[in-house]
Amino acid sequence: MAEKDIKKVAEQAKDQAKDKEKELKDKTEDAKDGAEKTKDDIQKTFE
């Protein structure tokens, strides 16, 4: 039984790690998009 519990906890940890990784990727993409928009806004200001 303990082995089954360990496997279950390991699976949950793996799933949580995947979720965190996806969350970080999403935040990175949002940051990139924000940086692009800011750059475009600055360029428009100087045109």
Secondary structure, DSSP 4 states (H G I P E B T S, - for coil): -HHHHHHHHHHHHHHHHHHHHHHHHHHHHHHHHHHHHHHHHHHHHH-
